[in-house]
């Protein structure tokens, strides 16, 4: 849901509002569209109540709720114990104990205990509230799920939608739009060539503005925005506790996301990997349009700003420890840590990763432009297309020098994201019509998920 506390256009003196609204419109188009926010269940969406949760989100003592407050006609929520709400399906058995904790992969230290399994109707998007989680405005966090009880494959998708790290970005470039409702790309379950068509999908909405990796309460952003509450990383721990309980014997695990969610997939990869069930045979991290470029392109002042505002030292950098000695210049160190830990040694055979990007991504080029003039620029100065391409190629070279289990798929375009639309149009790239040097993107993704190869495709 859009944060109604955001300041109006004239709150930033001398800011060129027309430029900002243009950038914001591009960002919204890239992340999804529609009047229905992911914060409110829409028609046809079922709502799952967590065990023991009272009030509107779960039925009291054996009764399903009559439907979420504000829910559209036809939607319903089922309490974990008893009858479903009006128009809903039967609720699950009440108060089931969480599944036993899973042993982590060799060399890892799992730190999340599975809690309550999610009860949902197969093939129906289901709203799952998380009362202990919160968005940056302190509204309640939630997750959407699309389950298949016959599958042991799990896909965790982290939603994109800009970021909030200064007054300008928080005011104009941070959105929370439910991409899954469009039913395109990886969420088009009618297409036989969808690589995750029959998987269990856990969709993580983006309401924290911190690329899903922050952990900083009452963090001061700027004089207009004031203090925000960044909890992307701590929310992810809550989500994982229920995901692990829902499919405790998963064989395949995909962590992916687009744009801000692409960055998030990379930054939460260790959290997910070290807590994966011992039954997982193939763990794949797929970053769509969140390229981890070096400080030559993603300026040190911008990395320092993100780390400071979002509290990275309390989240993934804390996990990295001595492997990330400079918290204000973390991109290169984090990649080395992640690649070293999961592509080598006993965990190597079960891990693969991939990065998808256009060579001239206009949205990410603009975001990296916040680093211009030592981060003092009032309006971001997008990095030139040639520099963006050079940054991608440098990242590919870095991956290749360290491992053969981190592939890349680059296509010549200025489009942004490729997992959300069936066919490329305007700002969005298409999942099913993108082909480079005779290689279809869907085939490249399938090979990555099957751990056949992590190939480098494109210029």
PEQUIBEL-V502406 format. One record per backbone hydrogen bond with DSSP energy under -1.0 kcal/mol. NH is the residue of the N-H (numbers start at 1). CO is the residue of the C=O. E is the energy in kcal/mol with one decimal. If there is no record, write none. Layout:
NH/CO/E  NH/CO/E
//
This chain:
6/3/-1.7  11/8/-2.0  12/9/-1.1  15/12/-1.8  17/15/-1.5  20/16/-1.6  21/17/-2.7  22/18/-1.6  23/19/-2.2  24/20/-2.9  25/21/-2.2  26/22/-2.0  27/23/-2.4  28/24/-2.5  29/25/-2.3  30/26/-1.9  31/27/-1.3  32/28/-1.2  40/37/-1.5  45/42/-2.2  46/125/-1.9  47/76/-2.8  48/127/-4.3  49/78/-2.2  53/50/-2.2  58/55/-1.1  64/83/-1.4  71/68/-2.4  72/41/-1.2  75/72/-2.0  76/45/-1.2  78/47/-3.8  83/62/-1.4  85/77/-1.2  88/85/-2.8  91/82/-1.2  108/105/-2.2  115/241/-2.3  123/147/-2.4  124/121/-1.6  126/145/-2.5  127/46/-3.6  128/143/-3.0  129/48/-1.0  130/141/-2.4  133/130/-1.8  135/139/-2.9  136/207/-2.0  138/135/-1.9  141/133/-1.3  143/128/-2.3  144/203/-2.4  145/126/-2.0  146/201/-2.4  151/148/-2.2  154/252/-2.6  155/200/-3.0  156/254/-3.4  157/202/-2.5  158/256/-2.5  159/204/-2.7  163/173/-1.5  164/209/-2.6  170/166/-2.6  171/167/-1.9  172/168/-2.4  173/169/-1.7  175/161/-2.4  179/177/-1.3  181/178/-1.2  182/179/-1.5  183/180/-1.4  186/419/-2.7  187/184/-2.2  188/185/-1.7  189/187/-1.1  194/191/-1.5  197/194/-1.7  199/196/-1.4  200/153/-2.8  201/146/-2.8  202/155/-2.9  203/144/-3.3  204/157/-3.5  213/210/-2.1  215/310/-2.8  216/230/-2.4  219/228/-2.9  221/226/-3.1  226/222/-3.1  228/219/-2.5  229/136/-1.4  230/216/-2.5  233/214/-2.3  235/231/-2.7  236/232/-1.6  237/233/-1.3  238/234/-1.3  239/235/-2.5  240/236/-2.6  241/237/-1.7  242/238/-1.1  243/239/-2.5  244/240/-2.9  246/242/-1.8  247/243/-2.1  250/247/-1.1  251/152/-2.7  252/152/-1.3  253/282/-2.6  254/154/-3.0  255/284/-2.9  256/156/-3.0  258/158/-1.2  259/288/-2.6  261/258/-2.6  263/259/-2.0  264/260/-2.2  265/261/-2.3  266/262/-1.5  267/263/-2.1  268/264/-2.1  272/268/-2.2  273/269/-3.0  274/270/-2.6  276/273/-1.0  280/277/-1.7  281/251/-3.0  282/251/-1.6  283/350/-3.5  284/253/-2.8  285/352/-2.1  286/255/-2.6  287/354/-2.8  288/257/-2.3  289/356/-3.0  293/291/-1.5  297/294/-1.8  298/294/-3.1  303/299/-2.1  304/300/-2.6  305/301/-1.8  306/302/-2.5  307/303/-2.5  308/304/-2.4  309/305/-2.8  310/306/-2.5  312/307/-1.4  314/311/-2.0  315/312/-1.3  317/312/-1.6  319/315/-1.4  320/316/-1.9  321/317/-1.9  323/320/-1.8  324/321/-2.0  329/326/-2.0  334/330/-3.0  335/331/-2.1  336/332/-2.2  337/333/-2.4  338/334/-2.8  339/335/-3.0  340/336/-2.5  341/337/-2.2  342/338/-2.2  343/339/-2.0  348/345/-1.2  350/347/-1.6  351/348/-1.4  352/283/-2.0  353/405/-2.2  354/285/-2.3  355/407/-1.5  356/287/-2.9  357/409/-2.1  359/411/-2.1  360/413/-2.6  362/414/-2.1  365/361/-1.9  366/362/-1.3  367/363/-2.0  368/364/-2.8  370/367/-1.8  371/368/-1.9  372/369/-1.7  376/373/-1.3  377/372/-1.3  381/369/-1.8  383/365/-1.5  388/384/-2.3  389/385/-2.5  390/386/-2.1  391/387/-2.3  392/388/-1.9  393/389/-2.4  394/390/-2.2  395/391/-2.0  396/392/-2.6  397/393/-2.3  398/394/-2.0  399/395/-2.5  400/396/-2.8  401/397/-1.9  402/399/-1.1  403/399/-2.4  407/353/-2.5  409/355/-2.6  410/457/-2.7  411/357/-1.6  416/427/-3.7  425/428/-1.9  428/425/-1.7  429/417/-2.4  431/421/-3.1  432/422/-2.2  436/439/-2.3  439/436/-2.3  441/434/-2.6  444/440/-2.2  445/441/-2.5  446/442/-2.3  447/443/-2.4  448/444/-1.9  449/445/-2.8  450/446/-2.3  452/447/-2.6  457/408/-2.9
//
